[in-house]
Amino acid sequence: MSSELIAAFGRAMQEYQRAVDALDQRAADRLGLNRTDMRCLELLFGPEAGPLSPGELAVAAGMTTGGVTTAIDRLERAGYVTRERDAGDRRRVTVRPTPLALRSVYEIYGPVVEEGNAFLQRYDDTVLAGMIEVLEFSTQQHNRHLAPGGG
């Protein structure tokens, strides 16, 4: 593997990260949210996401329980989340996105997902598995460097 391709990959990854950051900022602006509130809302979406307790959301977002409560309050006032009592355990409260949030987020990110899925159809399973491996490594690497001592 050539060092030129590795350098080009690094540049492409940096450009990608800047583009994701810019789109996320534009989405936050459009929804009238700050980036912390946006991160909390994002954690409530996705195939594995479900309603989360405020404590679970705080852990997932890397926030204090007080900080996440403030974010949930803002998201609730904006109409993007609701707090609900858990049917199985009435002491447990969960947070879930509202239909307004689902609609608003889909308007912004839906076309990106659809275009991305269509683009990825051109790759075979081996190439896609390699892409997943790179993304998983990058995620683990970044998370490792977030930890005290960084790496």
DSSP file with accessible surface (Angstrom, degrees, kcal/mol):
  #  RESIDUE AA STRUCTURE BP1 BP2  ACC     N-H-->O    O-->H-N    N-H-->O    O-->H-N    TCO  KAPPA ALPHA  PHI   PSI    X-CA   Y-CA   Z-CA
    1    1 A M              0   0  199      0, 0.0     2,-0.2     0, 0.0     0, 0.0   0.000 360.0 360.0 360.0 136.3    0.0    0.0    0.0
    2    2 A S     >  -     0   0   42      1,-0.1     4,-1.8     4,-0.0     3,-0.2  -0.488 360.0-133.9 -86.1 147.8    1.4    3.4   -0.9
    3    3 A S  H  > S+     0   0   86      1,-0.2     4,-2.4     2,-0.2     5,-0.2   0.798 107.0  61.5 -66.5 -26.7    2.0    6.2    1.5
    4    4 A E  H  > S+     0   0  135      2,-0.2     4,-2.4     1,-0.2    -1,-0.2   0.909 105.0  46.3 -65.9 -41.2    0.4    8.5   -1.0
    5    5 A L  H  > S+     0   0  118      2,-0.2     4,-2.6     1,-0.2    -2,-0.2   0.889 111.4  51.6 -68.7 -37.7   -2.9    6.6   -0.8
    6    6 A I  H  X S+     0   0   99     -4,-1.8     4,-2.3     2,-0.2    -2,-0.2   0.932 111.8  47.1 -63.7 -42.1   -2.8    6.5    3.0
    7    7 A A  H  X S+     0   0   44     -4,-2.4     4,-2.4     2,-0.2    -2,-0.2   0.917 112.1  50.1 -64.8 -41.7   -2.2   10.3    3.0
    8    8 A A  H  X S+     0   0   37     -4,-2.4     4,-2.7     1,-0.2    -1,-0.2   0.896 109.4  51.7 -64.2 -38.3   -5.1   10.8    0.6
    9    9 A F  H  X S+     0   0  112     -4,-2.6     4,-2.6     2,-0.2    -2,-0.2   0.926 109.0  50.8 -63.1 -43.5   -7.3    8.6    2.7
   10   10 A G  H  X S+     0   0   31     -4,-2.3     4,-2.2     2,-0.2    -2,-0.2   0.915 111.4  47.5 -60.0 -43.6   -6.4   10.8    5.8
   11   11 A R  H  X S+     0   0  132     -4,-2.4     4,-2.5     2,-0.2    -1,-0.2   0.919 111.8  50.2 -64.0 -42.9   -7.3   13.9    3.9
   12   12 A A  H  X S+     0   0   53     -4,-2.7     4,-2.5     1,-0.2    -2,-0.2   0.903 109.7  51.1 -62.0 -40.1  -10.6   12.4    2.7
   13   13 A M  H  X S+     0   0   38     -4,-2.6     4,-2.7     2,-0.2    -1,-0.2   0.918 110.2  49.1 -64.1 -42.2  -11.4   11.4    6.2
   14   14 A Q  H  X S+     0   0  103     -4,-2.2     4,-2.3     2,-0.2    -2,-0.2   0.921 111.9  48.5 -63.3 -43.4  -10.7   14.9    7.5
   15   15 A E  H  X S+     0   0  116     -4,-2.5     4,-2.3     2,-0.2    -2,-0.2   0.906 111.4  50.9 -63.2 -40.3  -12.9   16.5    4.8
   16   16 A Y  H  X S+     0   0  138     -4,-2.5     4,-2.8     2,-0.2     5,-0.2   0.935 109.0  50.5 -61.3 -46.1  -15.7   14.0    5.6
   17   17 A Q  H  X S+     0   0   84     -4,-2.7     4,-2.4     1,-0.2    -2,-0.2   0.907 111.0  49.0 -61.6 -40.1  -15.5   14.9    9.3
   18   18 A R  H  X S+     0   0  147     -4,-2.3     4,-2.5     2,-0.2    -1,-0.2   0.901 111.3  49.9 -65.3 -39.3  -15.8   18.6    8.4
   19   19 A A  H  X S+     0   0   62     -4,-2.3     4,-2.6     2,-0.2    -2,-0.2   0.917 111.3  48.1 -66.6 -42.0  -18.7   17.9    6.1
   20   20 A V  H  X S+     0   0   49     -4,-2.8     4,-2.9     2,-0.2     5,-0.2   0.938 112.4  49.7 -62.1 -44.7  -20.5   15.9    8.8
   21   21 A D  H  X S+     0   0   86     -4,-2.4     4,-2.3    -5,-0.2    -2,-0.2   0.922 111.6  48.4 -61.2 -43.1  -19.9   18.6   11.4
   22   22 A A  H  X S+     0   0   61     -4,-2.5     4,-2.5     2,-0.2    -1,-0.2   0.915 112.9  47.3 -65.5 -42.4  -21.2   21.3    9.0
   23   23 A L  H  X S+     0   0   59     -4,-2.6     4,-2.7     1,-0.2    -2,-0.2   0.926 111.7  50.7 -65.7 -41.3  -24.4   19.3    8.2
   24   24 A D  H  X S+     0   0   47     -4,-2.9     4,-2.6     2,-0.2    -2,-0.2   0.897 111.1  48.7 -62.8 -39.4  -24.9   18.6   11.9
   25   25 A Q  H  X S+     0   0   71     -4,-2.3     4,-2.7    -5,-0.2    -1,-0.2   0.922 110.9  50.0 -65.6 -42.4  -24.6   22.3   12.7
   26   26 A R  H  X S+     0   0  180     -4,-2.5     4,-2.6     2,-0.2    -2,-0.2   0.912 111.5  49.3 -61.9 -41.2  -27.0   23.2    9.9
   27   27 A A  H  X S+     0   0    1     -4,-2.7     4,-2.4     2,-0.2    -2,-0.2   0.935 110.9  49.3 -63.1 -45.3  -29.5   20.7   11.3
   28   28 A A  H  X>S+     0   0    0     -4,-2.6     5,-3.0     1,-0.2     4,-0.8   0.930 112.5  48.2 -59.7 -44.3  -29.1   22.1   14.8
   29   29 A D  H ><5S+     0   0  101     -4,-2.7     3,-0.8     1,-0.2    -2,-0.2   0.927 111.6  49.7 -61.2 -45.2  -29.7   25.6   13.5
   30   30 A R  H 3<5S+     0   0  148     -4,-2.6    -1,-0.2     1,-0.3    -2,-0.2   0.867 114.8  43.9 -63.6 -36.3  -32.7   24.5   11.5
   31   31 A L  H 3<5S-     0   0   12     -4,-2.4    -1,-0.3    -5,-0.2    -2,-0.2   0.509 112.5-119.2 -86.2  -5.9  -34.2   22.8   14.5
   32   32 A G  T <<5S+     0   0   66     -3,-0.8     2,-0.3    -4,-0.8    -3,-0.2   0.830  70.9 127.9  73.1  32.4  -33.4   25.7   16.8
   33   33 A L      < -     0   0   16     -5,-3.0    -1,-0.3    -6,-0.2     2,-0.2  -0.805  58.8-121.9-118.5 159.2  -31.1   23.5   19.0
   34   34 A N     >  -     0   0   68     -2,-0.3     4,-2.3    -3,-0.1     5,-0.2  -0.485  39.8-101.9 -88.8 170.9  -27.6   23.6   20.3
   35   35 A R  H  > S+     0   0   76      1,-0.2     4,-2.3     2,-0.2     5,-0.1   0.846 120.3  54.8 -66.9 -31.6  -25.2   20.8   19.5
   36   36 A T  H  > S+     0   0   49      2,-0.2     4,-2.1     1,-0.2    -1,-0.2   0.947 110.4  45.4 -65.7 -45.5  -25.6   19.2   22.9
   37   37 A D  H  > S+     0   0    4      1,-0.2     4,-2.6     2,-0.2    -2,-0.2   0.901 111.8  53.6 -63.4 -38.3  -29.3   19.0   22.5
   38   38 A M  H  X S+     0   0   16     -4,-2.3     4,-2.8     2,-0.2    -1,-0.2   0.904 106.6  51.8 -61.7 -42.2  -28.9   17.7   19.0
   39   39 A R  H  X S+     0   0  108     -4,-2.3     4,-1.8     2,-0.2    -1,-0.2   0.924 110.1  49.0 -62.7 -41.6  -26.6   14.9   20.3
   40   40 A C  H  X S+     0   0    0     -4,-2.1     4,-0.6     2,-0.2    -2,-0.2   0.934 112.3  47.8 -63.5 -44.0  -29.2   13.9   22.8
   41   41 A L  H >< S+     0   0    2     -4,-2.6     3,-1.6     1,-0.2     4,-0.2   0.930 108.8  54.7 -63.1 -42.0  -31.9   13.8   20.1
   42   42 A E  H >< S+     0   0  117     -4,-2.8     3,-1.8     1,-0.3    -1,-0.2   0.866 100.2  60.3 -60.2 -35.7  -29.7   11.8   17.8
   43   43 A L  H 3< S+     0   0   43     -4,-1.8    -1,-0.3     1,-0.3     7,-0.3   0.701  98.2  59.1 -68.2 -16.1  -29.2    9.2   20.4
   44   44 A L  T << S+     0   0    8     -3,-1.6    -1,-0.3    -4,-0.6     2,-0.2   0.454  99.6  72.8 -89.8  -2.4  -32.9    8.5   20.5
   45   45 A F    <   +     0   0   50     -3,-1.8     3,-0.1    -4,-0.2     5,-0.1  -0.637  64.5  64.2-106.1 168.1  -32.9    7.6   16.7
   46   46 A G  S    S-     0   0   47     -2,-0.2     3,-0.4     1,-0.1    -3,-0.0  -0.198  88.9 -71.6 106.0 164.3  -31.7    4.6   14.8
   47   47 A P  S    S+     0   0  122      0, 0.0    -1,-0.1     0, 0.0     0, 0.0   0.833 131.5  39.8 -64.3 -33.5  -32.5    0.9   14.6
   48   48 A E  S    S+     0   0  172     -3,-0.1    -2,-0.1     2,-0.0     2,-0.1   0.613  97.1 100.2 -88.6 -15.2  -31.0    0.1   18.0
   49   49 A A        +     0   0   31     -3,-0.4    -5,-0.1    -4,-0.1    -3,-0.1  -0.393  41.9 156.1 -72.6 148.9  -32.4    3.2   19.7
   50   50 A G        -     0   0   29     -7,-0.3    45,-0.1    -5,-0.1     2,-0.1  -0.850  56.9 -45.2-149.5-173.3  -35.4    3.0   21.8
   51   51 A P        -     0   0   48      0, 0.0     2,-0.4     0, 0.0    45,-0.2  -0.415  62.9-159.7 -61.3 137.6  -36.8    5.0   24.5
   52   52 A L  B     -A   95   0A  37     43,-1.7    43,-2.9    -2,-0.1    -8,-0.0  -0.923  16.9-119.3-118.5 148.2  -34.0    5.8   27.0
   53   53 A S     >  -     0   0   19     -2,-0.4     4,-2.7    41,-0.3     5,-0.2  -0.447  36.0-108.1 -73.5 158.8  -34.2    6.8   30.6
   54   54 A P  H  > S+     0   0   32      0, 0.0     4,-2.5     0, 0.0     5,-0.1   0.906 122.5  52.5 -55.5 -37.9  -32.6   10.2   31.4
   55   55 A G  H  > S+     0   0   34      2,-0.2     4,-2.2     1,-0.2     5,-0.2   0.912 109.6  47.3 -64.6 -43.4  -29.7    8.3   33.1
   56   56 A E  H  > S+     0   0   81      2,-0.2     4,-2.5     1,-0.2    -1,-0.2   0.903 112.5  50.1 -63.8 -40.4  -29.1    6.1   30.1
   57   57 A L  H  X S+     0   0    0     -4,-2.7     4,-2.4     2,-0.2    -2,-0.2   0.908 108.3  53.1 -65.1 -39.7  -29.2    9.1   27.9
   58   58 A A  H  X>S+     0   0    3     -4,-2.5     5,-2.9    -5,-0.2     4,-0.9   0.935 111.4  45.7 -60.9 -45.7  -26.7   10.9   30.1
   59   59 A V  H ><5S+     0   0  122     -4,-2.2     3,-0.8     1,-0.2    -2,-0.2   0.945 113.7  48.6 -62.5 -48.2  -24.3    8.0   29.9
   60   60 A A  H 3<5S+     0   0   58     -4,-2.5    -1,-0.2     1,-0.3    -2,-0.2   0.863 116.8  42.6 -61.9 -35.1  -24.7    7.6   26.1
   61   61 A A  H 3<5S-     0   0   11     -4,-2.4    -1,-0.3    -5,-0.2    -2,-0.2   0.521 110.0-120.4 -88.5  -7.7  -24.1   11.4   25.7
   62   62 A G  T <<5S+     0   0   70     -4,-0.9     2,-0.3    -3,-0.8    -3,-0.2   0.881  70.0 129.8  70.0  37.3  -21.2   11.6   28.1
   63   63 A M      < -     0   0   42     -5,-2.9    -1,-0.2    -6,-0.2     2,-0.1  -0.763  63.1-102.6-119.4 166.0  -23.1   14.1   30.3
   64   64 A T     >  -     0   0  100     -2,-0.3     4,-2.5     1,-0.1     5,-0.2  -0.444  36.4-113.2 -77.4 161.2  -24.1   14.5   33.9
   65   65 A T  H  > S+     0   0   96      1,-0.2     4,-2.1     2,-0.2     5,-0.1   0.889 119.5  51.7 -64.6 -35.2  -27.6   13.7   34.9
   66   66 A G  H  > S+     0   0   42      2,-0.2     4,-1.9     1,-0.2    -1,-0.2   0.917 110.2  48.4 -65.2 -41.8  -28.2   17.4   35.6
   67   67 A G  H  > S+     0   0   24      1,-0.2     4,-2.1     2,-0.2    -2,-0.2   0.906 112.2  47.8 -65.4 -40.5  -26.9   18.4   32.2
   68   68 A V  H  X S+     0   0    0     -4,-2.5     4,-3.0     2,-0.2     5,-0.2   0.872 107.7  56.3 -72.1 -32.5  -29.1   15.8   30.4
   69   69 A T  H  X S+     0   0   57     -4,-2.1     4,-2.6    -5,-0.2    -1,-0.2   0.933 108.0  48.5 -62.1 -41.9  -32.2   16.9   32.4
   70   70 A T  H  X S+     0   0   67     -4,-1.9     4,-2.2     2,-0.2    -2,-0.2   0.920 112.4  48.5 -63.2 -42.3  -31.6   20.5   31.2
   71   71 A A  H  X S+     0   0    0     -4,-2.1     4,-2.8     2,-0.2    -2,-0.2   0.927 111.2  49.5 -64.4 -43.8  -31.2   19.2   27.6
   72   72 A I  H  X S+     0   0    0     -4,-3.0     4,-2.9     1,-0.2     5,-0.2   0.914 108.6  53.9 -62.1 -41.1  -34.4   17.1   27.8
   73   73 A D  H  X S+     0   0   56     -4,-2.6     4,-2.5    -5,-0.2    -1,-0.2   0.929 111.3  45.3 -57.8 -45.4  -36.3   20.1   29.2
   74   74 A R  H  X S+     0   0   80     -4,-2.2     4,-1.9     2,-0.2    -2,-0.2   0.916 113.8  48.9 -65.3 -43.1  -35.2   22.2   26.2
   75   75 A L  H  X>S+     0   0    0     -4,-2.8     5,-2.5     2,-0.2     6,-0.8   0.890 111.8  49.7 -64.4 -37.6  -36.0   19.3   23.7
   76   76 A E  H ><5S+     0   0   75     -4,-2.9     3,-1.2     4,-0.2    -2,-0.2   0.932 109.5  50.5 -67.5 -43.8  -39.4   18.8   25.4
   77   77 A R  H 3<5S+     0   0  185     -4,-2.5    -1,-0.2     1,-0.3    -2,-0.2   0.858 109.0  52.8 -60.6 -35.1  -40.2   22.6   25.2
   78   78 A A  H 3<5S-     0   0   43     -4,-1.9    -1,-0.3    -5,-0.2    -2,-0.2   0.593 117.8-115.6 -77.5  -9.5  -39.3   22.6   21.5
   79   79 A G  T <<5S+     0   0   28     -3,-1.2    22,-0.4    -4,-0.5    21,-0.3   0.619  84.8 113.7  87.2  15.9  -41.7   19.7   20.9
   80   80 A Y  S   <S+     0   0   25     -5,-2.5    18,-1.8    -6,-0.2     2,-0.3   0.653  74.6  25.4 -97.4 -17.9  -39.0   17.1   19.9
   81   81 A V  E     -B   97   0A   3     -6,-0.8     2,-0.3    16,-0.3    -2,-0.2  -0.967  59.2-155.1-140.7 159.6  -39.2   14.7   22.8
   82   82 A T  E     -B   96   0A  47     14,-2.3    14,-2.2    -2,-0.3     2,-0.5  -0.960  16.2-133.7-128.7 151.7  -41.7   13.4   25.4
   83   83 A R  E     -B   95   0A  73     -2,-0.3     2,-0.4    12,-0.2    12,-0.2  -0.896  30.8-177.9 -99.6 134.9  -41.1   11.9   28.8
   84   84 A E  E     -B   94   0A  76     10,-2.8    10,-3.1    -2,-0.5     2,-0.3  -0.986  29.4-115.2-135.6 145.6  -43.2    8.8   29.4
   85   85 A R  E     -B   93   0A 135     -2,-0.4     2,-0.2     8,-0.2     8,-0.2  -0.589  40.4-111.0 -74.0 136.9  -43.7    6.5   32.3
   86   86 A D        -     0   0   46      6,-3.1     6,-0.2     3,-0.6     3,-0.1  -0.524  18.2-140.9 -69.3 130.6  -42.6    2.9   31.6
   87   87 A A  S    S+     0   0   95     -2,-0.2     3,-0.3     1,-0.2    -1,-0.1   0.848 101.3  44.9 -63.6 -33.7  -45.6    0.6   31.4
   88   88 A G  S    S+     0   0   75      1,-0.3     2,-0.3     2,-0.0    -1,-0.2   0.756 127.0  25.4 -81.5 -27.3  -43.7   -2.2   33.1
   89   89 A D    >   -     0   0   56      3,-0.2     3,-2.0    -3,-0.1    -3,-0.6  -0.836  65.3-164.8-142.1  97.6  -42.2    0.0   35.9
   90   90 A R  T 3  S+     0   0  158     -2,-0.3    -1,-0.1     1,-0.3    -3,-0.1   0.668  89.2  62.6 -62.3 -15.4  -44.1    3.1   36.7
   91   91 A R  T 3  S+     0   0  208     -6,-0.1     2,-0.4     2,-0.0    -1,-0.3   0.740  89.7  84.3 -78.3 -22.8  -41.1    4.5   38.6
   92   92 A R    <   -     0   0   75     -3,-2.0    -6,-3.1    -6,-0.2     2,-0.4  -0.679  63.6-161.9 -87.3 131.1  -39.1    4.5   35.4
   93   93 A V  E     - B   0  85A  38     -2,-0.4     2,-0.3    -8,-0.2    -8,-0.2  -0.899   7.4-166.2-108.9 137.5  -39.3    7.5   33.0
   94   94 A T  E     - B   0  84A   6    -10,-3.1   -10,-2.8    -2,-0.4     2,-0.4  -0.877  12.7-138.3-121.0 159.8  -38.2    7.2   29.4
   95   95 A V  E     +AB  52  83A   0    -43,-2.9   -43,-1.7    -2,-0.3   -12,-0.2  -0.952  25.5 172.6-116.7 133.6  -37.5    9.8   26.8
   96   96 A R  E     - B   0  82A  91    -14,-2.2   -14,-2.3    -2,-0.4     2,-0.1  -0.987  34.7-102.4-140.0 151.8  -38.6    9.3   23.2
   97   97 A P  E     - B   0  81A  25      0, 0.0   -16,-0.3     0, 0.0   -17,-0.1  -0.399  36.3-127.9 -70.6 149.4  -38.7   11.5   20.0
   98   98 A T     >  -     0   0   16    -18,-1.8     4,-2.6   -19,-0.1     5,-0.2  -0.451  27.4-102.6 -88.0 166.7  -42.0   12.9   19.0
   99   99 A P  H  > S+     0   0   93      0, 0.0     4,-2.7     0, 0.0     5,-0.2   0.877 124.6  57.2 -56.5 -35.6  -43.6   12.7   15.5
  100  100 A L  H  > S+     0   0   63    -21,-0.3     4,-2.8     1,-0.2     5,-0.2   0.929 107.9  46.3 -60.8 -44.1  -42.4   16.3   14.9
  101  101 A A  H  > S+     0   0    0    -22,-0.4     4,-2.9     2,-0.2     5,-0.3   0.932 112.2  50.3 -63.7 -45.5  -38.8   15.2   15.7
  102  102 A L  H  X S+     0   0   85     -4,-2.6     4,-2.2     1,-0.2    -2,-0.2   0.934 114.8  43.9 -58.3 -46.1  -39.1   12.2   13.4
  103  103 A R  H  X S+     0   0  138     -4,-2.7     4,-2.2    -5,-0.2    -2,-0.2   0.937 115.6  47.2 -64.3 -46.8  -40.4   14.2   10.6
  104  104 A S  H  X S+     0   0   17     -4,-2.8     4,-1.3    -5,-0.2    -2,-0.2   0.915 114.1  45.7 -65.3 -43.8  -37.9   17.1   11.0
  105  105 A V  H  X>S+     0   0   21     -4,-2.9     4,-3.3    -5,-0.2     5,-0.5   0.907 111.6  52.6 -68.7 -39.2  -34.9   14.9   11.3
  106  106 A Y  H  X5S+     0   0  131     -4,-2.2     4,-2.3    -5,-0.3    -1,-0.2   0.902 104.3  56.8 -63.0 -39.0  -36.0   12.8    8.3
  107  107 A E  H  <5S+     0   0  102     -4,-2.2    -1,-0.2     1,-0.2    -2,-0.2   0.870 117.5  34.8 -58.9 -35.5  -36.4   16.0    6.2
  108  108 A I  H  <5S+     0   0   17     -4,-1.3     4,-0.4    -3,-0.2    -2,-0.2   0.934 133.5  22.7 -84.0 -51.6  -32.7   16.8    6.9
  109  109 A Y  H  X5S+     0   0   50     -4,-3.3     4,-2.4     1,-0.1     5,-0.2   0.665 101.8  82.5 -96.8 -18.2  -31.0   13.4    7.0
  110  110 A G  H  X<S+     0   0    3     -4,-2.3     4,-2.8    -5,-0.5     5,-0.2   0.928  93.7  47.3 -54.1 -50.7  -33.4   11.2    5.0
  111  111 A P  H  > S+     0   0   56      0, 0.0     4,-2.7     0, 0.0     5,-0.2   0.880 111.0  53.0 -61.5 -33.9  -32.0   12.3    1.6
  112  112 A V  H  > S+     0   0   73     -4,-0.4     4,-2.4     2,-0.2    -2,-0.2   0.935 111.7  45.4 -64.8 -45.2  -28.4   11.7    2.9
  113  113 A V  H  X S+     0   0   80     -4,-2.4     4,-2.9     2,-0.2     5,-0.2   0.936 114.3  48.4 -63.9 -46.1  -29.3    8.2    4.0
  114  114 A E  H  X S+     0   0  103     -4,-2.8     4,-2.3    -5,-0.2    -2,-0.2   0.928 113.9  45.6 -62.7 -45.7  -31.1    7.4    0.8
  115  115 A E  H  X S+     0   0  139     -4,-2.7     4,-2.4    -5,-0.2    -1,-0.2   0.906 113.9  50.3 -63.4 -40.7  -28.3    8.7   -1.4
  116  116 A G  H  X S+     0   0   30     -4,-2.4     4,-2.6    -5,-0.2    -2,-0.2   0.921 110.1  49.2 -64.1 -43.9  -25.7    6.9    0.7
  117  117 A N  H  X S+     0   0   90     -4,-2.9     4,-1.1     1,-0.2    -1,-0.2   0.917 111.8  49.1 -61.6 -43.1  -27.6    3.6    0.5
  118  118 A A  H  < S+     0   0   69     -4,-2.3     3,-0.5    -5,-0.2     4,-0.3   0.917 111.9  49.3 -63.1 -41.1  -27.9    3.9   -3.3
  119  119 A F  H >< S+     0   0   99     -4,-2.4     3,-1.5     1,-0.2    -2,-0.2   0.921 107.7  53.8 -63.4 -43.6  -24.2    4.7   -3.6
  120  120 A L  H >< S+     0   0   63     -4,-2.6     3,-1.9     1,-0.3    -1,-0.2   0.725  89.1  78.8 -68.3 -18.9  -23.2    1.7   -1.4
  121  121 A Q  T 3< S+     0   0  156     -4,-1.1    -1,-0.3    -3,-0.5    -2,-0.2   0.756  83.4  65.6 -60.5 -21.5  -25.2   -0.7   -3.6
  122  122 A R  T <  S+     0   0  172     -3,-1.5     2,-0.3    -4,-0.3    -1,-0.3   0.595  89.5  80.7 -79.6  -8.6  -22.3   -0.6   -6.2
  123  123 A Y  S <  S-     0   0   65     -3,-1.9     2,-0.1    -4,-0.1    -3,-0.0  -0.755  77.1-126.3-100.6 146.9  -19.9   -2.3   -3.8
  124  124 A D     >  -     0   0   95     -2,-0.3     4,-2.4     1,-0.1     5,-0.2  -0.314  34.9 -97.0 -82.5 172.3  -19.6   -6.0   -3.1
  125  125 A D  H  > S+     0   0  135      1,-0.2     4,-2.6     2,-0.2     5,-0.2   0.834 121.3  56.1 -60.6 -35.5  -19.8   -7.5    0.4
  126  126 A T  H  > S+     0   0  113      2,-0.2     4,-1.9     1,-0.2    -1,-0.2   0.930 110.2  44.1 -65.2 -44.2  -16.0   -7.7    0.7
  127  127 A V  H  > S+     0   0   62      2,-0.2     4,-2.4    -3,-0.2    -2,-0.2   0.928 114.2  50.0 -66.6 -43.8  -15.5   -4.0    0.1
  128  128 A L  H  X S+     0   0   44     -4,-2.4     4,-2.6     1,-0.2    -2,-0.2   0.911 108.7  52.5 -61.9 -40.1  -18.4   -3.1    2.4
  129  129 A A  H  X S+     0   0   56     -4,-2.6     4,-2.3     1,-0.2    -1,-0.2   0.900 109.3  50.3 -62.2 -39.0  -16.9   -5.3    5.1
  130  130 A G  H  X S+     0   0   28     -4,-1.9     4,-2.2     2,-0.2    -1,-0.2   0.897 109.7  50.2 -64.7 -41.0  -13.6   -3.5    4.7
  131  131 A M  H  X S+     0   0   63     -4,-2.4     4,-2.5     2,-0.2    -2,-0.2   0.918 110.3  49.9 -62.9 -43.1  -15.3   -0.1    4.9
  132  132 A I  H  X S+     0   0   91     -4,-2.6     4,-3.0     1,-0.2     5,-0.3   0.919 108.8  53.1 -61.3 -41.8  -17.1   -1.2    8.1
  133  133 A E  H  X S+     0   0  138     -4,-2.3     4,-2.6     1,-0.2    -1,-0.2   0.920 109.7  48.0 -60.5 -42.9  -13.8   -2.3    9.6
  134  134 A V  H  X S+     0   0   55     -4,-2.2     4,-2.8     2,-0.2    -1,-0.2   0.939 114.0  46.4 -63.5 -45.9  -12.2    1.1    8.9
  135  135 A L  H  X S+     0   0   90     -4,-2.5     4,-2.5     2,-0.2    -2,-0.2   0.910 113.4  48.3 -65.9 -41.3  -15.2    2.9   10.4
  136  136 A E  H  X S+     0   0  111     -4,-3.0     4,-2.6     2,-0.2     5,-0.2   0.921 113.0  48.3 -65.3 -41.6  -15.3    0.7   13.5
  137  137 A F  H  X S+     0   0  105     -4,-2.6     4,-3.1    -5,-0.3     5,-0.2   0.945 112.1  49.3 -61.2 -46.7  -11.5    1.0   14.0
  138  138 A S  H  X S+     0   0   18     -4,-2.8     4,-2.6     1,-0.2    -2,-0.2   0.906 111.9  48.5 -61.2 -40.9  -11.8    4.8   13.6
  139  139 A T  H  X S+     0   0   83     -4,-2.5     4,-2.6     2,-0.2    -1,-0.2   0.946 114.0  45.3 -64.0 -47.9  -14.6    5.0   16.1
  140  140 A Q  H  X S+     0   0  116     -4,-2.6     4,-2.6     1,-0.2    -2,-0.2   0.906 112.7  52.0 -62.6 -40.6  -12.8    2.8   18.7
  141  141 A Q  H  X S+     0   0   67     -4,-3.1     4,-2.0    -5,-0.2    -2,-0.2   0.941 111.6  45.6 -62.0 -47.2   -9.6    4.8   18.2
  142  142 A H  H  X S+     0   0   94     -4,-2.6     4,-0.9     1,-0.2    -2,-0.2   0.922 113.6  49.3 -63.8 -43.5  -11.3    8.1   18.8
  143  143 A N  H >X S+     0   0   93     -4,-2.6     4,-0.9     1,-0.2     3,-0.6   0.890 108.8  53.6 -62.6 -39.1  -13.1    6.7   21.8
  144  144 A R  H >< S+     0   0  108     -4,-2.6     7,-0.8     1,-0.2     3,-0.6   0.904 108.3  49.5 -62.0 -38.6   -9.9    5.3   23.2
  145  145 A H  H 3< S+     0   0  108     -4,-2.0    -1,-0.2     5,-0.2    -2,-0.2   0.621 102.3  62.7 -79.7 -11.1   -8.2    8.8   22.9
  146  146 A L  H << S+     0   0  138     -4,-0.9    -1,-0.2    -3,-0.6    -2,-0.2   0.764  87.6  91.9 -74.9 -29.5  -11.2   10.4   24.7
  147  147 A A  S X< S-     0   0   48     -4,-0.9     3,-2.7    -3,-0.6     4,-0.0  -0.267  98.6 -85.0 -66.8 152.2  -10.4    8.4   27.7
  148  148 A P  T 3  S+     0   0  139      0, 0.0     3,-0.2     0, 0.0    -1,-0.1  -0.340 123.5  26.6 -54.7 133.4   -8.1    9.8   30.4
  149  149 A G  T 3  S-     0   0   87      1,-0.2    -2,-0.1    -3,-0.1    -4,-0.1   0.166 106.9-127.9  92.8 -19.0   -4.5    9.1   29.3
  150  150 A G    <         0   0   27     -3,-2.7    -5,-0.2     1,-0.2    -1,-0.2   0.842 360.0 360.0  47.2  63.2   -5.7    9.0   25.7
  151  151 A G              0   0   74     -7,-0.8    -1,-0.2    -3,-0.2    -6,-0.1   0.321 360.0 360.0 131.1 360.0   -4.6    5.8   24.1
